[in-house]
Amino acid sequence: MKISIIDDKIVNNVVTAWFTPDIPIHVGPSIFSGLPVFIILLNYNHETYLMKNMEQDINVGSIAFPTEGTKITEEGYLKYIQE
């Protein structure tokens, strides 16, 4: 698994995030949970957020998949969210 680090500035606060794009879920602390990567450690606003444990507690068989709607490709989805 590849782990990367990025430093950036948001509203005069330095943000340092350790993340991996190899886990295909968008997880992170606080306002950073919507980023397109899995955040393992985050330093922001003089606070440190650290993922200590990860458990799979969802039985895939219990998810009700949609029966209506239109199927689209990943390319079509990316185009849709850019509009």
Secondary structure, 3 states (H helix, E strand, C coil): CCCEEEEEEECCEEEEEEEECCCCCCECCHHHCCCCCEEEEEEECCEEEECCCCCCCCCHHHCCCCCCCCCCCHHHHHHHHHC
